[in-house]
C-alpha cells in the first residue's frame, strides 16, 4: 500500500472543499489533536465541547501538518498562503471523507456495539485478525459522532479487515453511524441497564442497540448474545430490518457459538467451545467469565468474515486487557509487591459485577487482601441508588476484604457494608486518594473502577507514581 492515506485532490473532492495554499500531494494520517499530530497529517479543526480546533491550526501547521481543514467562516483568520482545505462545517467534512473511505474500501467490515464489552471485544477481534492480514480498527473508544467518521477516514484502502466500535447513550445515535460504516457483520455483546437516565427501560436500550442492523450490508450477519434476556427482542428487530443470517453465542444449547466449558484463572481462562460446528480449545489472555463469553462473539465474527478460525483461537492467548479495562500492574510497596487492576475507564452495574468477580478470582499473596476502590456509576437515573446498594451481593460473594467508596451514589454501598469491610469513604476521588495510598500493602490485590465522570484514573496514576513497578505477567501469554 502507498504511504499516502489520501491525496489532497481526493480529500477536496470528497468534502467538496476549496483549496488554499501550496497543498502537498497527499497526507499520511488524520489528526484532530495538534498535540499528538504527526508530520504529514491532515489536521481537522473540530469544534469540541471545550475547545475550538481552529485555535490550534497555526500550531498544527508549524508542527508539520500537511494541511488543515477549516470552516469557511474562519478562513480569514489564517494567512493567504496557509495550506487549507475549506469547508462549510469541519465535522460534516470529516463525515463526508469517512463516507468516501467506506466507498473505496474492499475489506470485510465488522461493527460492534453493546452495553458492556464493546472495546474489549473490538480489541480482541483486532488482535486475532491482524495476525491474518492488514487490519484497521477504532482507536480506544472512538465510537461516537466524531470517532466513527474519524476512524473511517483514517482507514487505508487496502486493508483486509476493518473493525468499528459504535456507542450511544441516547436513542437514534447508532443508526447514522452504522449507515456510514455499512458492516458485513454486526455484533451486539449484551444489553444491560446502563444509561437508564435517558431510557424508559432496558427494552428501550435494546431497541437503540438494534439500530445497528439498519446499516448492515445486504447478506450481512448479526451476532447476538443468546443468554441475554433481550435476545428474542434483538432477533425480532434484526428480522424486521431484513437480516437473513443471525448467529447466536452463549451457553444456551441452541447457540451456534457455544461455550462448552471454561476454567477461570486469576489472569486468564481456558475455554472449550463449539463455533458454528467447529470444536476449538484455547487459552484466553483475559480473566473473567464475561471475557470468555465475548471471545465466542469474536470467533463467530472471525468465521463470518472468512478468516482462519483455528489461528484466531490460538491468537486469543496473546490478547491482554486494555489500560483502564483490566490492565494489571505490579506495585513495589514496603515489604514486597501488590497487584493493581486498572478498571478505571468506565463502569455500569454489569461491568462492575464482572470486575468484582475478577477481583474475587485474583490470587492475593499472604497476608494480602482483595481491595475494591469504587466510584459512582453514572447515568442510571432513579434506580441509581438501588443499583449501587445492590453491589453488596457481588462484594460478599467474591470475598472482597476491603472496600473504598467514592461519590454520593456509592454511599449507598458504603452504608450496606459491614464495618470490617469498610476501607474508607469520600465524596470525590481526590479526597479518597490519600486513604487508598495509605492502605495498600504487600500481597494486596487492589481493583479501581468507576464511571469516567467519577475520575478514578488519577487514583490509579497516584498508585503507579508512589509505588512504581511493572506490568504484571499473564499466565496465558505465549
C-alpha positions as CSV (number, residue, x, y, z in Angstrom):
1,X,0.0,0.0,0.0
2,X,1.1,3.6,-0.6
3,X,2.3,5.6,2.3
4,X,-0.3,8.2,1.3
5,X,-3.6,7.8,3.1
6,X,-5.4,10.4,0.9
7,X,-4.3,12.6,-2.0
8,X,-5.1,16.2,-1.4
9,X,-7.3,16.2,-4.5
10,X,-9.3,13.2,-3.4
11,X,-9.9,14.8,0.0
12,X,-11.0,18.0,-1.6
13,X,-13.4,16.2,-3.9
14,X,-14.9,14.0,-1.1
15,X,-15.6,17.0,1.1
16,X,-16.4,19.5,-1.7
17,X,-13.7,21.7,-0.2
18,X,-12.0,24.8,-1.6
19,X,-8.2,24.6,-1.6
20,X,-5.8,27.3,-0.5
21,X,-2.0,27.5,-0.4
22,X,0.6,25.0,-1.7
23,X,-1.0,21.8,-0.7
24,X,1.1,18.6,-0.6
25,X,0.4,15.7,-3.0
26,X,-1.3,13.9,-0.2
27,X,-1.4,13.2,3.6
28,X,-0.3,10.2,5.6
29,X,-2.7,10.5,8.5
30,X,-5.6,12.4,10.1
31,X,-5.5,14.2,13.4
32,X,-7.9,16.3,15.4
33,X,-5.4,17.0,18.2
34,X,-2.4,19.3,17.5
35,X,-0.6,17.8,20.5
36,X,-0.4,14.3,19.0
37,X,-0.2,15.3,15.4
38,X,2.4,13.6,13.2
39,X,4.2,15.3,10.3
40,X,2.3,14.8,7.2
41,X,-1.1,14.5,8.9
42,X,-4.2,16.5,7.9
43,X,-5.4,18.5,10.9
44,X,-9.2,18.8,11.2
45,X,-10.2,21.8,13.3
46,X,-13.1,20.2,15.0
47,X,-15.2,22.3,17.5
48,X,-15.3,20.3,20.7
49,X,-17.2,20.7,23.9
50,X,-14.4,22.7,25.4
51,X,-12.1,23.9,22.6
52,X,-12.5,25.1,19.1
53,X,-9.8,23.3,16.9
54,X,-9.4,26.5,14.8
55,X,-7.4,27.9,17.7
56,X,-4.7,25.3,17.1
57,X,-4.5,25.4,13.3
58,X,-1.3,27.6,13.3
59,X,0.4,25.2,15.8
60,X,-0.6,22.2,13.8
61,X,0.8,23.6,10.6
62,X,4.1,24.6,12.3
63,X,4.3,21.0,13.8
64,X,4.3,19.6,10.2
65,X,0.7,19.1,9.3
66,X,0.4,18.7,5.5
67,X,-2.8,20.8,5.6
68,X,-5.6,21.9,7.8
69,X,-9.3,21.6,7.3
70,X,-11.1,24.7,8.4
71,X,-14.6,26.2,8.1
72,X,-15.3,28.9,5.6
73,X,-16.5,31.3,8.3
74,X,-13.0,31.3,9.9
75,X,-10.7,31.2,6.8
76,X,-9.9,34.9,7.2
77,X,-8.1,34.1,10.5
78,X,-5.2,32.4,8.6
79,X,-2.6,33.7,6.2
80,X,-3.4,33.6,2.5
81,X,-0.6,31.1,1.9
82,X,-1.7,28.7,4.7
83,X,-2.2,25.1,3.5
84,X,-6.0,24.8,3.9
85,X,-9.0,22.8,2.7
86,X,-12.0,25.0,3.4
87,X,-15.5,23.5,4.1
88,X,-18.8,24.8,5.5
89,X,-18.5,22.6,8.5
90,X,-15.4,20.7,9.6
91,X,-17.2,17.8,11.3
92,X,-19.6,17.4,8.3
93,X,-16.5,17.4,6.1
94,X,-15.0,14.6,8.2
95,X,-18.2,12.6,7.8
96,X,-18.1,13.0,4.0
97,X,-14.5,11.9,4.0
98,X,-15.5,8.9,6.1
99,X,-18.2,8.0,3.6
100,X,-15.7,8.3,0.7
101,X,-13.3,6.0,2.6
102,X,-16.0,3.4,3.0
103,X,-16.9,3.6,-0.7
104,X,-13.3,2.7,-1.7
105,X,-12.9,0.0,0.9
106,X,-12.7,-3.6,-0.1
107,X,-12.3,-5.0,3.4
108,X,-14.6,-7.2,5.4
109,X,-16.2,-4.8,7.8
110,X,-17.3,-5.6,11.4
111,X,-19.3,-3.2,13.7
112,X,-19.6,-3.8,17.4
113,X,-21.9,-2.3,20.0
114,X,-23.4,-3.4,23.3
115,X,-23.9,-2.1,26.9
116,X,-20.7,-3.8,28.1
117,X,-17.6,-5.2,26.5
118,X,-17.5,-3.2,23.2
119,X,-13.9,-2.1,23.5
120,X,-12.5,-5.3,24.9
121,X,-14.3,-7.3,22.2
122,X,-13.1,-4.9,19.5
123,X,-9.5,-5.1,20.7
124,X,-9.6,-9.0,20.9
125,X,-11.0,-9.1,17.4
126,X,-8.4,-6.6,16.2
127,X,-5.6,-8.7,17.7
128,X,-6.7,-12.0,16.1
129,X,-7.5,-10.6,12.7
130,X,-4.2,-8.5,12.4
131,X,-2.4,-11.8,12.7
132,X,-4.1,-12.8,9.4
133,X,-4.0,-9.7,7.3
134,X,-3.9,-5.9,7.3
135,X,-6.5,-4.7,9.9
136,X,-7.8,-1.3,10.8
137,X,-9.8,-0.7,14.0
138,X,-11.1,2.1,16.1
139,X,-8.6,3.6,18.5
140,X,-9.5,3.5,22.2
141,X,-13.3,4.2,22.4
142,X,-13.6,6.3,19.3
143,X,-17.3,5.3,18.9
144,X,-19.4,8.4,18.7
145,X,-20.4,11.1,16.2
146,X,-16.8,12.2,15.6
147,X,-15.0,9.0,16.5
148,X,-16.7,6.8,13.9
149,X,-16.1,9.1,10.9
150,X,-12.6,9.8,12.1
151,X,-11.9,6.0,12.2
152,X,-13.4,5.6,8.8
153,X,-11.4,8.4,7.2
154,X,-8.2,7.0,8.7
155,X,-8.8,3.6,7.2
156,X,-6.3,2.7,4.4
157,X,-8.0,1.5,1.2
158,X,-6.1,-1.8,1.1
159,X,-6.8,-3.4,4.4
160,X,-8.3,-6.9,4.6
161,X,-10.4,-6.3,7.8
162,X,-11.9,-3.1,9.3
163,X,-13.5,-3.1,12.8
164,X,-15.6,-0.3,14.2
165,X,-16.9,0.3,17.7
166,X,-20.2,2.1,17.8
167,X,-21.6,3.5,21.1
168,X,-24.6,5.5,22.2
169,X,-26.3,6.9,25.3
170,X,-29.5,8.1,23.5
171,X,-31.9,6.6,21.0
172,X,-31.1,7.4,17.4
173,X,-27.4,7.8,17.8
174,X,-26.3,4.4,16.3
175,X,-28.3,4.5,13.1
176,X,-26.4,7.3,11.3
177,X,-23.1,5.9,12.4
178,X,-23.8,2.4,11.2
179,X,-25.1,3.7,7.9
180,X,-21.6,5.3,7.5
181,X,-19.8,2.1,8.4
182,X,-22.1,-0.3,6.4
183,X,-20.7,-3.5,8.1
184,X,-20.9,-7.0,6.8
185,X,-21.0,-8.3,10.4
186,X,-22.8,-6.6,13.3
187,X,-22.1,-7.7,16.9
188,X,-24.1,-6.8,20.0
189,X,-22.2,-8.1,23.0
190,X,-25.1,-7.7,25.5
191,X,-27.8,-5.4,26.6
192,X,-27.7,-4.3,30.3
193,X,-29.3,-1.5,32.4
194,X,-26.9,1.4,31.5
195,X,-27.7,5.0,30.6
196,X,-31.1,4.4,32.3
197,X,-31.2,8.2,32.9
198,X,-32.0,8.5,29.2
199,X,-34.3,5.5,28.6
200,X,-37.7,4.3,29.8
201,X,-36.3,0.8,30.5
202,X,-34.0,-2.0,29.3
203,X,-36.3,-2.8,26.3
204,X,-35.7,0.7,25.0
205,X,-32.0,0.2,25.4
206,X,-32.3,-3.0,23.3
207,X,-34.2,-1.1,20.6
208,X,-31.5,1.5,20.5
209,X,-28.8,-1.1,20.2
210,X,-30.8,-2.8,17.4
211,X,-30.3,0.3,15.2
212,X,-27.0,-1.4,14.3
213,X,-29.0,-3.7,12.0
214,X,-30.2,-0.8,9.9
215,X,-26.8,-0.3,8.3
216,X,-25.9,-3.9,7.6
217,X,-24.8,-4.6,4.0
218,X,-27.2,-6.9,2.0
219,X,-26.5,-10.5,3.1
220,X,-24.9,-9.3,6.3
221,X,-24.7,-11.2,9.6
222,X,-26.0,-10.3,13.1
223,X,-24.1,-11.9,16.0
224,X,-26.2,-11.8,19.2
225,X,-25.9,-13.0,22.8
226,X,-28.4,-15.8,23.2
227,X,-28.0,-15.8,27.0
228,X,-29.1,-12.2,27.3
229,X,-32.7,-11.5,28.3
230,X,-33.1,-9.2,25.3
231,X,-32.1,-11.8,22.7
232,X,-35.6,-12.5,21.4
233,X,-36.3,-8.8,21.1
234,X,-33.0,-8.2,19.3
235,X,-33.6,-11.1,16.9
236,X,-37.0,-9.8,16.0
237,X,-35.5,-6.4,15.4
238,X,-32.9,-7.9,13.1
239,X,-35.5,-9.9,11.2
240,X,-37.6,-6.7,10.7
241,X,-34.5,-5.0,9.4
242,X,-34.2,-7.7,6.8
243,X,-31.2,-9.5,8.3
244,X,-31.3,-13.1,7.0
245,X,-28.4,-14.6,8.9
246,X,-28.4,-14.4,12.7
247,X,-25.7,-16.2,14.7
248,X,-26.1,-16.5,18.4
249,X,-23.4,-17.1,21.1
250,X,-23.6,-18.2,24.7
251,X,-24.1,-21.2,26.9
252,X,-27.6,-21.9,25.5
253,X,-27.8,-25.3,23.8
254,X,-29.1,-23.7,20.7
255,X,-26.2,-21.1,20.4
256,X,-24.2,-21.6,17.3
257,X,-21.1,-20.3,19.0
258,X,-21.5,-22.2,22.3
259,X,-19.4,-22.2,25.4
260,X,-18.8,-25.9,26.3
261,X,-16.5,-25.4,29.3
262,X,-14.4,-22.7,30.9
263,X,-11.7,-22.9,33.6
264,X,-11.3,-19.4,35.1
265,X,-7.8,-18.4,36.4
266,X,-6.6,-15.3,38.1
267,X,-5.3,-13.7,34.8
268,X,-6.6,-15.9,32.1
269,X,-9.2,-18.5,31.1
270,X,-9.1,-21.9,29.4
271,X,-12.0,-22.3,27.1
272,X,-13.6,-25.1,25.1
273,X,-16.2,-24.0,22.6
274,X,-18.2,-25.1,19.6
275,X,-18.1,-22.4,16.9
276,X,-20.5,-23.0,14.1
277,X,-19.8,-26.7,14.2
278,X,-16.1,-26.5,14.8
279,X,-14.8,-27.6,18.2
280,X,-12.0,-25.4,19.5
281,X,-10.0,-25.2,22.7
282,X,-7.9,-22.1,23.6
283,X,-6.4,-20.1,26.3
284,X,-7.8,-16.5,26.6
285,X,-5.3,-13.9,27.9
286,X,-8.0,-12.0,29.8
287,X,-9.7,-13.3,33.1
288,X,-13.4,-13.5,33.8
289,X,-16.4,-15.4,32.5
290,X,-17.6,-12.3,30.7
291,X,-14.5,-12.2,28.7
292,X,-14.8,-15.9,27.8
293,X,-18.4,-15.2,26.6
294,X,-17.2,-12.3,24.5
295,X,-14.5,-14.5,22.9
296,X,-17.3,-16.6,21.5
297,X,-18.6,-13.5,19.6
298,X,-15.0,-12.8,18.4
299,X,-14.6,-16.3,17.0
300,X,-18.1,-16.2,15.4
301,X,-17.2,-12.9,13.7
302,X,-13.9,-14.4,12.5
303,X,-15.8,-17.3,11.0
304,X,-18.3,-15.0,9.3
305,X,-15.6,-12.9,7.8
306,X,-13.9,-15.9,6.2
307,X,-10.7,-15.7,8.4
308,X,-8.9,-18.7,9.9
309,X,-10.8,-19.9,13.0
310,X,-8.1,-22.1,14.4
311,X,-5.4,-19.4,14.1
312,X,-7.7,-16.9,15.6
313,X,-8.4,-19.2,18.6
314,X,-4.6,-19.7,19.1
315,X,-4.0,-15.9,18.9
316,X,-6.5,-15.3,21.8
317,X,-3.9,-16.2,24.3
318,X,-2.0,-13.1,23.3
319,X,-4.9,-10.7,23.9
320,X,-4.3,-8.6,27.0
321,X,-6.7,-6.4,29.0
322,X,-6.5,-2.7,27.9
323,X,-5.5,0.2,30.0
324,X,-8.5,1.2,32.2
325,X,-10.2,-2.1,31.3
326,X,-8.5,-4.7,33.5
327,X,-4.8,-4.0,32.8
328,X,-2.6,-5.2,35.7
329,X,0.5,-3.7,37.3
330,X,2.9,-4.9,39.9
331,X,3.4,-2.2,42.6
332,X,6.6,-2.1,44.7
333,X,5.3,-1.5,48.2
334,X,7.0,-1.8,51.6
335,X,7.9,-5.4,52.2
336,X,7.1,-6.8,48.7
337,X,4.7,-6.3,45.9
338,X,1.0,-5.6,45.4
339,X,-1.1,-6.0,42.3
340,X,-3.2,-3.2,40.8
341,X,-6.1,-3.9,38.5
342,X,-6.9,-0.8,36.5
343,X,-10.7,-0.8,35.6
344,X,-10.9,3.0,35.8
345,X,-12.1,3.8,32.4
346,X,-15.9,3.4,33.0
347,X,-18.5,1.5,35.0
348,X,-22.1,0.3,35.0
349,X,-23.8,-2.4,37.1
350,X,-23.0,-5.2,34.8
351,X,-19.3,-4.3,34.3
352,X,-18.9,-3.5,38.0
353,X,-20.2,-7.0,38.9
354,X,-17.9,-8.6,36.3
355,X,-14.9,-6.7,37.7
356,X,-15.7,-7.7,41.2
357,X,-15.9,-11.3,40.0
358,X,-12.4,-10.9,38.5
359,X,-11.1,-9.4,41.8
360,X,-12.6,-12.3,43.6
361,X,-10.7,-14.8,41.5
362,X,-7.4,-12.9,41.9
363,X,-4.8,-14.5,44.0
364,X,-3.7,-12.3,46.9
365,X,-0.4,-13.0,48.5
366,X,-0.2,-13.8,52.1
367,X,-1.2,-11.9,54.1
368,X,-2.7,-9.7,51.4
369,X,-6.2,-8.7,50.8
370,X,-8.6,-8.2,47.9
371,X,-9.5,-4.5,47.9
372,X,-12.1,-2.7,45.7
373,X,-11.9,1.0,45.2
374,X,-15.2,2.0,43.7
375,X,-16.5,5.3,42.2
376,X,-20.0,6.2,41.3
377,X,-21.7,4.6,38.3
378,X,-23.4,7.5,36.4
379,X,-26.4,7.9,34.1
380,X,-28.6,5.4,36.0
381,X,-31.5,7.6,36.7
382,X,-33.9,7.0,39.6
383,X,-32.6,3.4,40.0
384,X,-29.0,4.6,40.7
385,X,-29.1,4.3,44.5
386,X,-30.6,0.9,44.5
387,X,-28.2,-0.4,41.8
388,X,-25.2,0.9,43.9
389,X,-26.5,-0.7,47.0
390,X,-27.1,-3.9,45.1
391,X,-23.4,-4.3,44.6
392,X,-23.2,-5.7,48.1
393,X,-24.0,-9.2,46.8
394,X,-21.0,-9.2,44.5
395,X,-18.8,-7.8,47.2
396,X,-19.8,-10.5,49.7
397,X,-19.9,-13.3,47.1
398,X,-16.4,-12.6,45.9
399,X,-14.8,-12.5,49.4
400,X,-13.7,-8.8,48.9
401,X,-11.8,-7.9,52.1
402,X,-11.9,-4.2,52.0
403,X,-13.9,-1.6,50.0
404,X,-13.2,2.1,49.4
405,X,-16.2,4.1,48.2
406,X,-16.2,7.4,46.3
407,X,-19.2,9.6,45.5
408,X,-22.7,10.3,46.7
409,X,-24.2,7.3,44.9
410,X,-21.6,4.9,46.1
411,X,-22.5,6.0,49.6
412,X,-25.4,3.6,49.3
413,X,-23.0,0.7,49.1
414,X,-20.9,2.1,51.9
415,X,-23.9,2.1,54.2
416,X,-24.6,-1.5,53.3
417,X,-21.1,-2.7,54.1
418,X,-20.1,-4.3,57.4
419,X,-17.7,-2.3,59.5
420,X,-15.0,-4.9,58.8
421,X,-15.1,-4.3,55.0
422,X,-15.1,-0.5,55.2
423,X,-11.8,0.8,54.0
424,X,-12.8,4.5,53.5
425,X,-15.3,6.8,52.0
426,X,-15.0,10.2,50.4
427,X,-17.3,12.4,48.3
428,X,-14.8,12.6,45.5
429,X,-11.8,10.8,44.1
430,X,-9.3,13.5,45.2
431,X,-10.3,13.1,48.8
432,X,-10.3,9.3,48.6
433,X,-6.8,9.1,47.0
434,X,-4.7,9.6,50.2
435,X,-6.8,7.0,52.0
436,X,-6.1,4.4,49.3
437,X,-2.4,5.2,49.1
438,X,-2.1,4.7,52.9
439,X,-3.9,1.4,52.9
440,X,-2.1,-0.7,50.2
441,X,0.5,-3.2,51.5
442,X,2.4,-6.2,50.3
443,X,0.3,-9.1,49.0
444,X,-2.8,-7.0,48.3
445,X,-4.7,-7.1,45.0
446,X,-6.5,-3.7,44.5
447,X,-9.0,-3.0,41.8
448,X,-10.0,0.6,40.9
449,X,-13.3,1.1,39.0
450,X,-15.9,3.8,38.4
451,X,-17.6,5.8,35.6
452,X,-15.4,8.1,33.6
453,X,-17.1,11.1,35.3
454,X,-16.1,9.7,38.7
455,X,-12.5,10.4,37.8
456,X,-11.0,7.3,39.3
457,X,-8.0,7.2,36.9
458,X,-6.0,9.8,39.0
459,X,-6.1,7.3,41.9
460,X,-4.5,4.6,39.5
461,X,-1.9,7.2,38.4
462,X,-1.1,8.1,42.0
463,X,-0.6,4.5,43.0
464,X,1.7,3.9,40.0
465,X,3.7,7.0,40.8
466,X,4.0,6.3,44.5
467,X,4.8,2.6,44.1
468,X,6.4,2.3,40.6
469,X,6.5,-1.3,39.4
470,X,5.9,-3.1,36.1
471,X,3.2,-4.7,34.0
472,X,2.0,-7.9,35.7
473,X,2.7,-11.2,33.9
474,X,-0.2,-13.1,32.2
475,X,-0.2,-16.8,32.5
476,X,-1.9,-17.3,29.1
477,X,0.5,-15.4,27.0
478,X,2.7,-17.3,24.7
